[in-house]
Amino acid sequence: MTIVPPTPNAPGELARLLRGVATLPAFAADARRLRPPRGVPVLVVPGFMTGDGSTWVMRQALRRLGHRVHGWAQGRNRGDVEKLLPGVVARLEAVAAACGEPVHVLGWSLGGVLAREAARARPDLVAQVITMGTPVVGGPKYTMVAHRYRARGADLDRIEARVARRNAQVLPVPVLAIYSRADAVVAWQACFDPNPDNQVEHVEVRAGHAEMGFSREVFRLVAARLAR
């Protein structure tokens, strides 16, 4: 699949974000209707240059369903997967120990990369991974923050090759990969898992990248997956 870098569209992303915020009152009604018979432990990992504050709405909505939801508690996600991963794995281990069962790990954007790699490191502690607008292919190369990595001196081709080697290893847990062709931050083609041996379900939504954590459409998909 050819990957086309995203076209900058700040007004479109803002409009979709506002549309997502406008659906927030409907979350309460959904929570009453979608509440599963039993809640599950959930760990939510934020995207690039954001922290737990960015996932507060999604976490609160999932708590209304009765799930035991945890933030990643690592401060701001500054984008270095290799440096951040040990902390995410440690957080996963702590949540699994506290809850006494495998954890459902939800990652937004780059947070989804960390969620996948934490599951690869400790598959015994992960029930499933859910990603939202996550660049599975290429690392930051096919995203709107590629220039920030280049400014740091990062070799994006080398990162892409390292990501490809990592993706060649089978991910031993099921994955729901949510993507959008309206995403102006991450190329939607980069959200497709390239390993045919992985258990991945790709689902398209209409939400923009910044909208995914506030989108009723995304929330209902996540709720349905957690209820399985």
MODA-V413882 format. One record per residue. N is the residue number from 0. SS is DSSP state (2 for helix, 1 for strand, 0 for the rest). PHI is phi in degrees with one decimal (999 if undefined). D_FIRST is the distance of its C-alpha to the first C-alpha in Angstrom with 1 decimal. Layout:
n & ss & phi & d_first
N & SS & PHI & D_FIRST
N & SS & PHI & D_FIRST
This chain:
n & ss & phi & d_first
0 & 0 & 999 & 0.0
1 & 0 & -74.1 & 3.8
2 & 0 & -101.9 & 6.3
3 & 0 & -102.7 & 9.5
4 & 0 & -53.9 & 12.7
5 & 0 & -63.9 & 14.8
6 & 0 & -87.8 & 17.7
7 & 0 & -55.4 & 21.1
8 & 0 & -153.8 & 22.9
9 & 2 & -59.0 & 25.7
10 & 2 & -60.8 & 27.8
11 & 2 & -65.8 & 25.1
12 & 2 & -63.5 & 24.5
13 & 2 & -64.8 & 28.3
14 & 2 & -61.8 & 28.9
15 & 2 & -70.2 & 26.5
16 & 2 & -61.5 & 28.2
17 & 2 & -63.6 & 31.5
18 & 2 & -63.3 & 30.4
19 & 2 & -63.9 & 29.5
20 & 2 & -61.1 & 32.8
21 & 2 & -64.7 & 34.6
22 & 0 & -88.7 & 33.5
23 & 2 & -57.5 & 35.1
24 & 2 & -58.0 & 38.3
25 & 2 & -74.5 & 36.5
26 & 2 & -60.0 & 35.4
27 & 2 & -62.7 & 39.0
28 & 2 & -64.8 & 39.2
29 & 2 & -62.5 & 35.9
30 & 2 & -61.2 & 37.2
31 & 2 & -67.1 & 40.3
32 & 2 & -82.9 & 38.5
33 & 2 & -96.8 & 35.6
34 & 0 & -59.3 & 37.8
35 & 0 & -78.5 & 37.2
36 & 0 & -66.2 & 40.2
37 & 0 & -146.3 & 39.4
38 & 0 & -78.4 & 37.7
39 & 0 & -126.5 & 35.4
40 & 1 & -74.7 & 34.9
41 & 1 & -132.4 & 32.0
42 & 1 & -113.8 & 31.0
43 & 1 & -111.6 & 29.1
44 & 1 & -111.2 & 27.4
45 & 0 & -78.8 & 27.0
46 & 0 & -86.6 & 24.5
47 & 0 & -57.9 & 24.8
48 & 0 & 62.4 & 28.4
49 & 0 & -127.4 & 29.6
50 & 0 & -130.2 & 31.9
51 & 2 & -62.6 & 33.3
52 & 2 & -61.4 & 34.6
53 & 2 & -70.3 & 31.1
54 & 2 & -103.4 & 30.7
55 & 2 & -59.4 & 34.3
56 & 2 & -62.1 & 33.7
57 & 2 & -62.3 & 31.2
58 & 2 & -65.9 & 33.4
59 & 2 & -65.1 & 36.5
60 & 2 & -62.5 & 34.9
61 & 2 & -70.6 & 34.0
62 & 2 & -65.0 & 37.5
63 & 2 & -63.0 & 38.9
64 & 0 & -80.3 & 37.3
65 & 0 & 98.4 & 39.3
66 & 0 & -78.7 & 36.6
67 & 1 & -94.9 & 37.7
68 & 1 & -105.1 & 35.3
69 & 1 & -129.6 & 35.2
70 & 1 & -78.1 & 33.9
71 & 0 & -83.1 & 32.5
72 & 0 & 58.4 & 35.8
73 & 0 & -118.1 & 34.3
74 & 0 & 76.1 & 35.0
75 & 0 & -87.0 & 32.3
76 & 0 & -79.2 & 28.8
77 & 0 & -92.8 & 28.7
78 & 0 & 97.6 & 25.3
79 & 0 & -92.5 & 26.2
80 & 2 & -58.8 & 24.6
81 & 2 & -61.9 & 26.7
82 & 2 & -76.6 & 29.9
83 & 2 & -80.9 & 29.3
84 & 2 & -58.1 & 28.1
85 & 2 & -56.5 & 31.7
86 & 2 & -66.7 & 33.1
87 & 2 & -67.9 & 30.5
88 & 2 & -63.8 & 31.3
89 & 2 & -63.1 & 34.9
90 & 2 & -65.5 & 34.6
91 & 2 & -59.3 & 32.8
92 & 2 & -62.3 & 35.7
93 & 2 & -66.5 & 38.3
94 & 2 & -65.8 & 36.9
95 & 2 & -63.3 & 36.6
96 & 2 & -66.9 & 40.1
97 & 2 & -68.1 & 41.5
98 & 2 & -92.8 & 40.0
99 & 0 & 73.0 & 40.6
100 & 0 & -162.0 & 37.3
101 & 0 & -60.4 & 33.5
102 & 1 & -106.3 & 31.8
103 & 1 & -92.3 & 28.9
104 & 1 & -107.0 & 26.9
105 & 1 & -110.8 & 25.3
106 & 1 & -126.0 & 23.4
107 & 1 & -100.7 & 22.5
108 & 0 & 57.4 & 19.9
109 & 2 & -59.7 & 20.7
110 & 2 & -59.4 & 23.2
111 & 2 & -68.6 & 20.5
112 & 2 & -62.9 & 19.6
113 & 2 & -64.7 & 23.3
114 & 2 & -62.5 & 23.7
115 & 2 & -63.8 & 21.1
116 & 2 & -72.5 & 22.8
117 & 2 & -65.3 & 26.2
118 & 2 & -67.8 & 25.4
119 & 2 & -67.3 & 24.3
120 & 2 & -74.9 & 27.6
121 & 0 & -133.8 & 29.8
122 & 2 & -62.8 & 28.2
123 & 2 & -67.6 & 31.8
124 & 2 & -103.6 & 32.2
125 & 1 & -118.8 & 29.1
126 & 1 & -79.6 & 29.0
127 & 1 & -167.7 & 25.4
128 & 1 & -119.4 & 23.0
129 & 1 & -123.0 & 21.9
130 & 1 & -115.0 & 19.6
131 & 1 & -127.5 & 19.5
132 & 0 & 60.4 & 16.9
133 & 0 & -95.9 & 16.3
134 & 0 & -77.0 & 13.9
135 & 0 & -72.7 & 13.1
136 & 0 & -102.8 & 10.8
137 & 0 & 86.6 & 12.7
138 & 2 & 62.1 & 15.9
139 & 2 & -81.4 & 17.3
140 & 2 & -59.3 & 15.3
141 & 2 & -106.9 & 13.1
142 & 1 & -129.8 & 16.1
143 & 0 & -75.8 & 19.3
144 & 0 & -102.9 & 21.4
145 & 2 & -56.1 & 19.8
146 & 2 & -64.8 & 23.0
147 & 2 & -70.0 & 25.2
148 & 2 & -69.2 & 23.9
149 & 2 & -61.8 & 24.3
150 & 2 & -63.2 & 27.8
151 & 0 & -80.0 & 28.6
152 & 0 & 91.9 & 27.8
153 & 0 & -73.2 & 24.6
154 & 0 & -92.8 & 22.4
155 & 2 & -68.1 & 18.9
156 & 2 & -67.8 & 17.4
157 & 2 & -67.1 & 19.8
158 & 2 & -62.9 & 18.9
159 & 2 & -59.3 & 15.1
160 & 2 & -66.1 & 16.3
161 & 2 & -65.5 & 18.8
162 & 2 & -64.1 & 16.3
163 & 2 & -62.8 & 14.2
164 & 2 & -64.2 & 17.6
165 & 2 & -66.1 & 18.5
166 & 2 & -70.3 & 15.5
167 & 0 & -69.5 & 16.3
168 & 0 & -83.4 & 19.5
169 & 0 & -64.1 & 19.6
170 & 0 & -88.2 & 20.4
171 & 0 & -83.7 & 23.5
172 & 0 & -133.8 & 23.7
173 & 1 & -70.7 & 22.0
174 & 1 & -132.3 & 19.7
175 & 1 & -105.3 & 19.3
176 & 1 & -108.9 & 16.4
177 & 1 & -94.5 & 17.3
178 & 1 & -139.9 & 15.0
179 & 0 & -146.2 & 15.7
180 & 0 & -70.8 & 14.2
181 & 0 & -85.9 & 17.6
182 & 0 & -67.5 & 17.1
183 & 0 & -102.8 & 18.4
184 & 0 & -114.3 & 18.4
185 & 1 & -120.7 & 15.1
186 & 0 & -59.4 & 11.7
187 & 2 & -61.8 & 10.8
188 & 2 & -65.2 & 7.1
189 & 2 & -73.6 & 8.9
190 & 2 & -85.6 & 11.1
191 & 0 & -88.9 & 9.1
192 & 0 & -67.1 & 10.8
193 & 0 & -83.5 & 9.2
194 & 0 & -94.7 & 12.6
195 & 0 & -66.6 & 13.2
196 & 0 & -85.7 & 16.9
197 & 0 & -80.2 & 17.0
198 & 0 & -89.1 & 18.7
199 & 1 & -121.7 & 16.4
200 & 1 & -110.4 & 16.8
201 & 1 & -95.0 & 14.4
202 & 1 & -128.7 & 16.6
203 & 1 & -89.1 & 16.2
204 & 0 & -125.8 & 19.3
205 & 0 & -94.5 & 20.7
206 & 0 & -67.5 & 22.0
207 & 0 & -77.2 & 21.3
208 & 0 & -61.5 & 20.7
209 & 0 & -71.1 & 24.4
210 & 0 & -84.4 & 25.3
211 & 0 & -58.6 & 23.7
212 & 0 & -76.5 & 26.8
213 & 0 & -125.0 & 29.1
214 & 0 & -82.9 & 27.3
215 & 2 & -63.3 & 29.3
216 & 2 & -60.9 & 26.2
217 & 2 & -68.0 & 24.6
218 & 2 & -57.9 & 28.0
219 & 2 & -67.5 & 28.5
220 & 2 & -63.9 & 25.2
221 & 2 & -63.5 & 26.2
222 & 2 & -60.6 & 29.7
223 & 2 & -65.5 & 28.8
224 & 2 & -67.9 & 26.7
225 & 2 & -68.6 & 29.6
226 & 0 & -82.3 & 32.0
227 & 0 & -66.7 & 30.6
